[in-house]
Amino acid sequence: MKKVDWLNTLLQNNNMNTQIKNLFQNKAKLTKLLFTFVLAASVILVTNMNALATQNSGYGYGYGPSGYGYGYGYWSEETPTLTVNVGSCTTGCTVNISSSATLSAGFGSAPSGTPQIRLSYSTASANDVAYTDMSGSGTSWTYNYTSPALTSNDTVTIAIRTLGGDGHTPTFTNTSFTVRATGTGGSPGGGGSTTTPTTPTTPTTPTTETPDTVIVPEVTVTTDTSIELDSDGTTATMTTGATMSFSGGSHSLRVASINVSAGTATIIVTSEPISVTLESGEMEQVDIDGDGVMDLELTLEQILSSTQIKLLVKPLSATATMSSLPRRSTTPNLANEKTGVEYFVSLTKHTPSSNEWSVVHFIAYGTAESSRMSVRDRQGVIGDYYEIYHKVPTTNAEWSDIALILTSHKPHERVVTVERQAITDFVKVYKRLPNYSNVHDEWAMYYVAYKIRNVIRNIDSEKAAIGTFKSVYKYVPSTSHHWAIMRAIAYSGASR
């Protein structure tokens, strides 16, 4: 090894000169020492990074040549169950007119806010009950219902939402009950009432009123047949290839194929062909005229043979329709519809067809969840949905997600890419990583990812949130993404 003057001077003046000189002159020893040092440092670094990468339920970060890198892990969340009873009834419930019943909601886990209930009548919509606070606490909540004086039977659809911090959207099966116009008094659940005539001289034995029995007509379709569908449904025994026409012959359906081993059958519904494949016992609703509203309910009751099935066909026009489904007003507003069409074309680069017209109807007329919004605001909702999902809503499930977003709930359909972006926004605003066990952190990201709206707005909170946004980004919010971040700051409850 070549020696330099300053090194010789240092070695001569140091009482460790012999050891250091030997070390520098022995390349093998020096190499071994450096290797040991680097290995120890690497072990310490890897151990620390593993600890960072495993904290916060699968979210980690590390430093590399290009700076900090973030790793994303999908988090799990609680989905509470919800059981709804009408009185003591759990399914197929009935309430007589001018009678009372307690609607009970039992949550699998307690919502942090006050749940609200909405009741929608399929026919007598003037009696609809808008979202109203329920009474109770913890996991048990109730609403005292009194049926109106109706002249005919009606179906009441129940909707329950939570507005609190956890914002969970529970699902439940007992979503409707029947108000029966025949008879008075009685108890919910179809039990009716027990009455005793009070004639002084001739006492009679008490009798129990039983609920009305729904009899569904049955037909056999082996050749091309035209029928009139019963409002409660018609059970058709159908042979492969035979066509059943209904609605005055303007629509029809036929069995295209039957797979006995798979337990499925494929039905073609026209006028515009729609192919529906059902498993035995499965039900599916179909929009046969492309207006965004489900018109027909098909249930494959039984596969009888390789050439014959039993199919329940039920028209939906006489039953309740979802308030979240847009439909054209009976008093059309052509100016609003023109605006809706123009926006649709500018967004998708093509004219609407079939059930895409539901988007135009949403912009022009709104839904129960968006009726108070302006046409421009409803355009923004569609634009946000398109930005998130790269499509416009057309199906029941997609319009249901729109309704959830508009009522402070997360949608059922999730998109990983937008949730990743929301994590980046969270870190920028709150100067820390999100804690996935903290529901407020989780909801801050939902607000940003899915551009969730608030049912009840707090203008003071939004003003403060705009100030926070401006202090972080150095400009005021101007895009839909910016406003989503503002709402997350205002309403999620997350903090630095």
C-alpha positions in Angstrom: 0.0 0.0 0.0 1.3 3.4 -0.9 1.9 5.6 2.1 1.5 9.4 2.2 3.3 11.9 4.5 0.3 12.9 6.6 -0.5 9.2 7.3 3.1 8.5 8.4 3.0 11.6 10.7 -0.2 10.4 12.2 1.1 6.9 12.8 4.3 8.1 14.4 2.4 10.3 16.9 -0.2 7.7 17.8 0.4 5.2 20.5 -1.7 2.8 18.4 0.6 3.2 15.4 1.7 -0.4 15.3 -1.9 -1.8 15.2 -3.2 0.8 12.8 -0.2 0.3 10.5 -0.7 -3.4 10.4 -4.4 -3.0 9.7 -3.8 -0.7 6.7 -1.1 -2.8 5.4 -3.2 -6.0 5.6 -5.8 -5.8 2.9 -7.5 -9.0 4.0 -8.1 -7.8 7.5 -9.4 -4.5 6.3 -11.8 -6.1 3.9 -13.2 -8.4 6.5 -13.7 -5.6 9.0 -15.6 -3.4 6.4 -17.8 -6.4 5.4 -18.7 -7.1 9.0 -19.7 -3.5 9.6 -21.9 -3.3 6.5 -23.6 -6.6 7.3 -24.4 -5.5 10.8 -25.8 -2.2 9.6 -28.0 -4.0 7.0 -29.5 -6.3 9.6 -30.4 -3.3 11.8 -32.0 -1.4 8.8 -34.0 -4.4 7.5 -35.3 -5.1 11.0 -36.5 -1.5 11.4 -38.1 -1.4 8.0 -39.9 -4.7 8.6 -41.3 -3.2 11.8 -42.5 -0.1 9.8 -43.9 -2.2 7.0 -46.1 -4.3 9.3 -47.6 -1.6 11.3 -51.1 -0.1 10.6 -52.6 -3.2 9.1 -50.6 -3.7 6.0 -49.4 -0.2 5.1 -45.7 0.4 5.1 -43.1 2.8 3.7 -39.4 2.8 3.1 -36.6 5.1 1.7 -34.9 4.3 -1.5 -32.9 6.2 -4.2 -36.0 8.0 -5.4 -37.2 9.0 -1.9 -39.9 7.6 0.2 -42.0 4.7 -1.3 -45.4 3.7 0.0 -46.9 0.2 0.1 -50.6 -0.3 0.1 -52.6 -3.1 1.7 -56.3 -3.6 1.5 -57.8 -3.3 5.0 -60.7 -5.2 6.5 -63.7 -3.6 8.0 -66.7 -4.5 10.0 -70.0 -5.0 8.2 -72.7 -5.1 10.9 -75.9 -7.1 10.4 -79.3 -5.7 10.7 -82.5 -7.5 11.6 -85.8 -5.7 11.1 -89.1 -6.9 12.7 -92.6 -5.6 12.1 -94.1 -6.2 15.5 -93.1 -9.8 16.2 -93.0 -10.7 12.6 -89.8 -11.3 10.7 -90.9 -12.1 7.2 -94.0 -11.8 5.0 -95.5 -9.3 7.5 -98.9 -7.6 7.3 -100.4 -4.6 9.1 -104.1 -3.9 8.9 -105.2 -0.3 8.1 -105.5 2.1 10.9 -103.4 -0.2 13.1 -100.1 0.3 14.8 -96.9 -1.7 14.8 -93.4 -1.2 16.2 -90.7 -1.5 13.6 -87.6 -2.8 15.4 -84.1 -2.7 14.1 -81.4 -4.8 15.7 -77.9 -4.0 14.6 -75.0 -6.4 14.8 -72.9 -3.6 16.2 -73.9 -0.2 17.6 -73.9 2.7 15.1 -72.3 5.8 16.5 -75.1 8.1 15.3 -78.8 7.9 15.3 -80.2 5.6 12.6 -83.0 6.9 10.4 -85.9 5.1 8.8 -87.8 5.8 5.6 -91.1 4.2 4.4 -92.1 4.2 0.8 -95.6 3.1 -0.4 -95.7 1.4 -3.8 -99.1 3.0 -4.7 -100.2 5.5 -2.0 -97.0 7.5 -2.2 -98.7 10.5 -0.5 -98.2 8.5 2.7 -94.5 8.1 2.3 -92.4 8.8 5.4 -89.2 10.7 4.8 -86.0 9.7 6.7 -86.9 10.1 10.4 -84.8 9.5 13.5 -85.5 6.2 15.2 -85.6 5.8 19.0 -83.3 3.6 21.0 -79.6 3.1 21.8 -76.8 0.7 21.3 -77.8 -2.0 18.9 -81.6 -1.7 19.4 -83.7 1.0 17.7 -87.5 1.3 17.1 -90.0 3.3 15.1 -93.7 3.5 16.0 -95.7 3.0 12.8 -99.4 3.7 12.3 -100.9 2.6 9.0 -103.1 5.1 7.1 -106.6 4.4 6.0 -106.1 2.9 2.5 -108.7 1.7 0.1 -106.6 -1.1 -1.3 -103.7 -3.2 -0.2 -100.3 -1.6 -0.5 -96.6 -2.6 -0.1 -94.4 -0.5 2.2 -90.6 -0.6 1.6 -88.3 0.0 4.5 -85.0 1.8 4.2 -82.6 2.4 7.1 -79.5 4.4 7.1 -76.9 5.4 9.6 -75.5 9.0 9.7 -72.9 8.6 12.5 -69.2 8.4 12.5 -68.9 4.7 11.5 -71.2 5.3 8.5 -71.7 1.5 8.0 -74.5 0.6 5.6 -76.1 -2.5 7.0 -78.1 -4.9 4.8 -81.2 -6.8 5.9 -83.8 -9.1 4.3 -87.1 -8.0 5.9 -87.3 -4.9 3.7 -91.0 -4.5 3.2 -94.4 -5.3 4.6 -98.0 -5.2 3.4 -100.7 -2.8 4.6 -104.0 -4.7 4.2 -107.1 -2.7 3.5 -109.5 -5.6 4.2 -110.6 -5.7 7.8 -109.5 -3.5 10.7 -107.6 -3.9 13.9 -105.2 -6.9 14.3 -101.6 -7.3 14.8 -98.6 -7.2 12.4 -97.3 -10.3 10.8 -100.5 -11.7 9.3 -101.9 -12.9 12.6 -104.9 -10.6 12.3 -107.1 -10.1 15.4 -109.3 -12.2 17.6 -112.8 -10.7 18.0 -115.7 -11.8 20.1 -119.2 -10.6 19.1 -121.0 -9.0 22.1 -124.7 -9.8 21.4 -126.2 -10.1 24.9 -128.2 -13.3 24.2 -126.1 -15.2 21.8 -122.4 -15.3 22.7 -120.2 -16.8 20.0 -116.9 -18.6 19.9 -114.0 -16.2 19.1 -112.7 -16.5 15.6 -109.2 -15.8 14.3 -108.8 -13.8 11.1 -106.2 -15.2 8.8 -104.2 -13.3 6.2 -105.2 -13.2 2.6 -103.8 -16.0 0.5 -102.1 -15.0 -2.7 -103.0 -17.4 -5.5 -100.7 -17.2 -8.4 -102.2 -18.4 -11.7 -100.4 -21.1 -13.7 -100.2 -21.6 -17.4 -98.5 -24.2 -19.7 -96.6 -22.8 -22.6 -95.6 -25.5 -25.2 -96.3 -23.4 -28.3 -96.3 -19.6 -28.9 -98.8 -18.3 -26.4 -100.1 -14.9 -25.5 -101.1 -14.3 -21.8 -102.0 -11.5 -19.4 -99.6 -11.5 -16.5 -101.2 -11.4 -13.1 -100.0 -8.5 -10.8 -98.8 -11.0 -8.2 -97.1 -13.1 -10.9 -97.8 -16.0 -13.2 -96.2 -19.4 -13.0 -95.5 -20.7 -16.5 -94.5 -24.3 -17.3 -92.4 -23.6 -20.4 -90.9 -25.9 -23.1 -87.7 -25.0 -24.8 -88.3 -22.9 -27.8 -91.9 -21.9 -27.0 -92.6 -18.2 -26.8 -94.8 -16.5 -24.2 -96.0 -13.0 -25.2 -97.4 -10.5 -22.7 -98.1 -6.7 -22.3 -100.5 -6.9 -25.3 -97.9 -8.7 -27.4 -95.3 -5.9 -27.2 -92.9 -8.1 -25.1 -92.2 -11.8 -24.9 -89.8 -14.4 -23.5 -88.7 -17.9 -24.4 -86.5 -20.6 -22.9 -83.3 -20.7 -25.0 -81.6 -23.6 -23.2 -81.7 -25.8 -20.1 -78.7 -27.3 -18.4 -80.0 -30.0 -16.1 -76.5 -31.0 -14.7 -75.7 -27.4 -13.9 -79.2 -26.6 -12.7 -79.5 -23.6 -14.9 -81.8 -22.3 -17.6 -81.3 -19.4 -20.1 -84.3 -17.2 -20.9 -84.4 -14.6 -23.7 -86.6 -11.6 -23.0 -87.6 -9.3 -25.9 -88.4 -6.8 -27.6 -84.7 -5.9 -27.4 -83.2 -9.3 -26.7 -81.9 -9.7 -23.1 -80.4 -13.0 -22.1 -80.9 -14.1 -18.5 -79.3 -17.3 -17.1 -80.8 -18.4 -13.8 -80.0 -21.2 -11.3 -82.8 -23.1 -9.8 -84.5 -20.9 -7.2 -82.7 -17.8 -8.4 -84.5 -14.5 -9.1 -83.5 -11.6 -11.4 -85.2 -8.4 -12.4 -85.1 -7.1 -16.0 -85.5 -3.7 -17.6 -87.3 -4.7 -20.7 -87.8 -1.2 -22.2 -84.5 0.4 -21.4 -85.8 3.2 -19.3 -83.6 2.4 -16.3 -86.6 0.9 -14.3 -86.9 -2.8 -13.7 -90.1 -4.0 -15.3 -90.1 -7.8 -14.9 -89.1 -10.2 -12.2 -88.1 -13.8 -13.3 -87.8 -16.7 -10.8 -86.7 -20.1 -11.9 -88.8 -22.2 -9.6 -88.0 -25.7 -10.9 -86.2 -27.5 -13.7 -88.6 -30.3 -14.7 -86.6 -31.9 -17.5 -84.0 -31.2 -20.1 -86.7 -29.5 -22.2 -89.1 -28.0 -19.6 -88.9 -25.5 -16.7 -91.3 -23.9 -14.2 -90.8 -20.1 -14.3 -92.5 -17.4 -12.2 -93.0 -14.2 -14.2 -94.0 -11.1 -12.2 -94.6 -7.6 -13.6 -93.0 -4.9 -11.5 -95.0 -2.0 -12.8 -97.7 -2.7 -10.2 -95.3 -3.0 -7.3 -92.9 -0.7 -5.5 -90.0 0.7 -7.5 -86.8 1.9 -5.9 -86.7 5.6 -5.2 -83.0 5.6 -6.2 -83.9 4.7 -9.8 -84.3 7.8 -12.1 -87.3 8.0 -14.2 -88.8 10.5 -16.6 -91.3 12.9 -15.0 -95.0 12.7 -16.1 -94.6 16.5 -16.8 -91.4 16.5 -18.9 -89.0 19.4 -18.7 -87.5 19.5 -22.1 -84.9 22.1 -21.2 -83.5 20.0 -18.4 -83.5 16.9 -20.6 -81.6 18.8 -23.3 -79.1 19.7 -20.7 -78.9 16.1 -19.6 -78.3 14.8 -23.1 -75.6 17.5 -23.9 -73.8 16.6 -20.7 -74.0 12.9 -21.4 -72.6 13.3 -24.9 -69.7 15.6 -23.6 -68.9 13.0 -21.0 -69.1 9.7 -22.9 -68.6 11.0 -26.5 -71.8 9.2 -27.7 -75.5 9.6 -27.5 -77.5 7.7 -24.8 -79.1 4.4 -25.7 -81.3 1.9 -24.0 -80.9 2.2 -20.2 -78.3 5.0 -20.5 -81.3 7.3 -20.7 -81.6 6.9 -16.9 -78.6 9.2 -16.7 -80.4 11.9 -18.6 -83.5 11.4 -16.4 -81.3 11.7 -13.3 -79.8 15.0 -14.4 -83.2 16.4 -15.5 -85.4 15.2 -12.6 -83.2 13.7 -9.9 -84.3 11.0 -7.5 -85.5 10.9 -3.9 -81.9 11.3 -2.7 -81.1 14.1 -5.2 -84.3 16.0 -5.7 -83.1 19.0 -3.8 -79.9 19.3 -5.9 -79.6 21.5 -8.9 -79.3 20.2 -12.4 -75.6 21.3 -12.3 -75.0 19.5 -9.0 -76.5 16.3 -10.4 -74.3 16.6 -13.5 -71.4 16.7 -11.0 -72.6 13.5 -9.4 -72.6 11.7 -12.7 -69.2 13.2 -13.6 -67.7 12.0 -10.3 -69.1 8.5 -10.8 -67.7 8.4 -14.3 -64.3 9.5 -13.0 -64.3 6.8 -10.4 -65.7 3.8 -12.3 -65.1 4.8 -16.0 -68.7 4.2 -16.8 -72.1 5.8 -16.3 -74.6 4.1 -13.9 -77.3 2.0 -15.6 -78.1 -1.0 -13.4 -80.0 -1.3 -10.2 -76.8 -1.9 -8.3 -75.0 1.1 -9.8 -77.9 3.5 -9.1 -78.0 2.0 -5.6 -74.4 3.0 -5.2 -75.3 6.5 -6.4 -77.9 6.7 -3.7 -75.4 5.5 -1.0 -72.9 8.1 -2.0 -75.5 10.8 -1.9 -76.6 9.8 1.6 -73.2 9.7 3.4 -72.5 6.0 2.8 -69.7 4.2 1.0 -70.7 2.4 -2.2 -70.8 -1.4 -2.5 -68.5 -1.4 -5.6 -64.9 -0.6 -4.5 -62.0 0.6 -6.6 -58.5 0.0 -5.3 -56.9 2.7 -7.5 -59.0 5.6 -6.1 -58.5 4.4 -2.5 -54.7 4.4 -3.1 -54.9 8.0 -4.2 -56.9 8.8 -1.2 -54.1 7.5 1.0 -51.7 10.0 -0.6 -54.2 12.8 0.1 -54.6 11.7 3.7 -50.9 11.8 4.3 -50.6 15.3 2.8 -53.5 16.7 4.8 -52.9 14.9 8.2 -49.1 14.6 8.0 -49.2 11.0 9.1 -50.2 7.5 7.9 -53.9 6.5 8.3 -54.7 4.2 11.1 -57.1 1.5 9.8 -58.4 0.6 13.2 -59.6 4.2 13.5 -63.0 4.6 11.8 -62.5 8.4 11.3 -59.3 7.8 9.3 -61.0 5.1 7.3 -63.9 7.4 6.5 -61.7 10.3 5.5 -60.3 8.1 2.7 -63.9 7.0 1.7 -65.0 10.6 1.4 -62.1 11.4 -0.9 -62.1 8.2 -2.9 -65.8 8.1 -3.7 -66.6 11.8 -3.3 -69.3 11.1 -0.7 -71.8 13.8 -0.1 -73.3 14.7 3.3 -77.0 14.4 4.0 -76.9 17.1 6.7 -74.4 19.9 5.9 -72.6 22.0 8.5 -71.6 25.3 6.8 -69.3 26.3 9.6 -67.5 23.0 9.4 -67.1 23.4 5.7 -65.8 26.9 6.0 -63.2 25.7 8.5 -62.3 22.8 6.2 -61.7 25.2 3.3 -59.3 27.1 5.5 -57.4 23.9 6.3 -57.4 22.9 2.7 -55.9 26.2 1.7 -53.2 26.1 4.4 -52.2 22.6 3.1 -52.4 23.1 -0.7 -51.9 26.9 -0.9 -54.9 27.4 -3.0 -58.7 27.1 -2.6 -60.6 24.0 -3.7 -61.8 24.2 -7.3 -62.2 20.6 -8.7 -64.5 17.8 -7.6 -61.5 16.1 -6.1 -60.6 19.2 -4.1 -64.1 19.4 -2.7 -64.1 15.7 -1.8 -61.0 16.4 0.3 -62.7 19.4 1.9 -65.7 17.2 2.9 -63.3 14.6 4.3 -61.8 17.3 6.5 -65.2 18.7 7.5 -67.1 15.5 8.3 -64.8 12.4 8.7 -63.6 13.3 12.2 -60.0 12.5 11.4 -57.3 14.6 13.0 -53.6 15.2 12.9 
